Amino acid sequence: MNDKMRYLLKEWVEPIVIAVVLALIIRTFVVQAFKIPTGSMRTTLMEGDRILVNKFIYRFTQPKRGDVIVFISPEDRKKDFIKRLVGLPNENIQILNGAILVNNNPVEEGSVLKKQNYYNRGDFGAESQEVTVPSDAYYVLGDNSISSRDSRYWGFMPRKYLLGKAFLIYWPPNRIGIIK
C-alpha cells in the first residue's frame, strides 16, 4: 500500500468508521429520535413533533406513573408506540367518570393524569371495569383518550417491550421543550 492510500485511510476512512460505530451505539443504547405520527398524545405531543427518547434510564430506575414512554406495539411488533404510563405492575386500574383510579383511589393531586379526561372504551377499559396489571407489564393510555388505541383495547404492555422515556421535543422550533 502506498503512502497516499495510507494517508486516505488514516485521515478519512478511520474517522468515518468510528463515527458510524459511535452513532449506532448511541442510537441503540442511549438516545433515539422519533417522529410523532398520530394525534393520540395531543396536546402533550402533536403530529409531526420530533422527540428524543432516553433508552438507558430504565436500566437504573423504575418507570413511574405519568411517564411518557416509547415501546414496541403489542399488536404489531414492527411499530413503536408512545403513550403515558398509567398502571404499574400488580395495580388495579379503573376509568371512572373520566378519571383514573389506582387500587380504588383517584390518582394523586398534581398528577398530569388528573388533568386528562379518559374515556371508557375497549375490552380493558369498559365502564365499571377494573383491570389488574400483571407483574411484568404496564397499563398505558394516550393523552387524547378519545382518539387513542391503547391498553383499553389490547391489554397490557409487557415490560420487555419498553424502549425508553420520552424527554424532549426538539422540533418544530416553536414546540421545543421538556415533555411532561
Backbone hydrogen bonds, N-H to C=O, Kabsch-Sander energy under -0.5 kcal/mol:
donor,donor_aa,acceptor,acceptor_aa,energy
6,R,2,N,-2.1
7,Y,3,D,-2.4
8,L,4,K,-2.3
9,L,5,M,-2.4
10,K,6,R,-2.6
11,E,7,Y,-3.0
12,W,8,L,-2.3
13,V,8,L,-1.5
14,E,9,L,-2.6
16,I,12,W,-1.7
17,V,13,V,-2.6
18,I,14,E,-2.3
19,A,15,P,-2.5
20,V,16,I,-2.4
21,V,17,V,-2.4
22,L,18,I,-2.5
23,A,19,A,-2.5
24,L,20,V,-2.3
25,I,21,V,-2.2
26,I,22,L,-2.8
27,R,23,A,-2.6
28,T,24,L,-2.0
29,F,25,I,-2.6
30,V,26,I,-2.5
31,V,26,I,-1.6
32,Q,53,V,-1.8
34,F,51,I,-2.3
36,I,49,D,-2.9
42,R,39,G,-1.6
44,T,41,M,-1.1
45,L,41,M,-2.1
48,G,36,I,-3.2
49,D,46,M,-2.3
50,R,171,W,-2.9
51,I,34,F,-2.8
51,I,49,D,-0.5
52,L,168,L,-2.4
53,V,32,Q,-2.4
54,N,165,K,-3.0
55,K,30,V,-3.3
55,K,53,V,-0.7
56,F,30,V,-0.7
59,R,56,F,-2.0
60,F,57,I,-1.5
61,T,57,I,-1.8
66,G,85,L,-3.4
67,D,64,K,-2.3
69,I,67,D,-0.7
69,I,83,K,-2.7
70,V,164,G,-2.6
71,F,81,F,-2.3
72,I,161,Y,-2.2
73,S,76,D,-0.5
73,S,79,K,-2.7
79,K,76,D,-2.5
81,F,71,F,-3.3
83,K,69,I,-1.9
84,R,141,L,-2.9
85,L,67,D,-3.2
86,V,84,R,-0.5
86,V,139,Y,-2.8
87,G,139,Y,-2.5
90,N,133,V,-2.1
91,E,88,L,-1.7
93,I,91,E,-0.5
93,I,131,V,-3.1
94,Q,101,L,-1.9
95,I,129,Q,-0.6
96,L,94,Q,-0.6
96,L,99,A,-2.7
99,A,96,L,-2.0
101,L,94,Q,-3.1
102,V,105,N,-3.5
103,N,92,N,-3.2
103,N,101,L,-0.5
105,N,102,V,-1.5
107,V,100,I,-1.4
111,S,108,E,-1.7
114,K,111,S,-1.4
115,K,111,S,-0.5
115,K,112,V,-1.0
116,Q,113,L,-0.6
118,Y,98,G,-2.4
118,Y,116,Q,-0.5
121,R,119,Y,-0.5
121,R,125,G,-0.7
124,F,152,R,-3.4
125,G,122,G,-0.7
128,S,95,I,-0.6
129,Q,126,A,-2.1
131,V,93,I,-2.7
133,V,91,E,-2.9
133,V,131,V,-0.6
137,A,134,P,-1.5
138,Y,157,M,-1.7
139,Y,87,G,-2.2
140,V,138,Y,-0.5
141,L,84,R,-2.4
144,N,40,S,-2.2
145,S,143,D,-1.4
147,S,144,N,-2.4
148,S,145,S,-1.0
150,D,148,S,-0.7
151,S,140,V,-2.2
153,Y,150,D,-2.2
154,W,150,D,-1.9
155,G,151,S,-1.6
157,M,138,Y,-3.0
159,R,136,D,-3.0
161,Y,158,P,-2.1
162,L,159,R,-1.7
163,L,70,V,-2.7
164,G,70,V,-1.7
165,K,54,N,-2.0
166,A,68,V,-2.6
167,F,52,L,-2.5
168,L,52,L,-1.2
169,I,177,G,-3.1
170,Y,50,R,-2.7
170,Y,168,L,-0.6
171,W,50,R,-1.2
175,R,172,P,-2.3
176,I,173,P,-1.0
177,G,169,I,-1.9
179,I,167,F,-1.4
